């Protein structure tokens, strides 16, 4: 196996790992959205606002950390994983 082919396989494996990591981040982010809506519906707007700010800060901070530490490809792959998790978690809610 040539060096170029091996490099391609490693690139694909790395991208798949970042997609998986982004998916886990997306699962946490969008699963906590249900908790956030519960606070809002339950009449706790300040708790809802605090959790919303925490959700955005954690997700944004993780993405900034990944970008600064590893570059643009992990950011794009992680974003793909995050959006995939979003579609998986929120799509069933829109069909009701």
URNOR-V665513 format. One record per pair of residues at least 4 apart in sequence whose ideal C-beta (glycine too) atoms are under 6 Angstrom apart, sorted by the first residue. I is the first residue (numbers start at 1). J is the second residue. D is the distance in whole Angstrom. If there is no record, write none. Layout:
BEGIN
I_J_D ; I_J_D
END
This chain:
BEGIN
1_5_5 ; 1_6_6 ; 15_77_5 ; 18_74_4 ; 18_77_4 ; 18_78_5 ; 19_77_5 ; 19_80_5 ; 19_81_4 ; 21_78_6 ; 22_78_3 ; 22_81_3 ; 22_82_4 ; 23_81_4 ; 23_84_6 ; 23_85_5 ; 25_62_6 ; 25_82_6 ; 26_30_6 ; 26_82_4 ; 26_85_3 ; 26_86_6 ; 27_31_6 ; 27_85_5 ; 29_55_6 ; 29_59_5 ; 30_86_5 ; 30_89_4 ; 32_55_5 ; 36_48_6 ; 36_51_5 ; 36_52_6 ; 38_42_6 ; 39_44_4 ; 39_47_4 ; 39_48_4 ; 40_48_4 ; 44_48_6 ; 56_60_6 ; 57_61_6 ; 65_69_6 ; 66_70_6 ; 66_74_5 ; 66_75_6 ; 66_78_6 ; 67_75_4 ; 70_74_4 ; 74_78_6 ; 86_90_6 ; 87_91_5
END
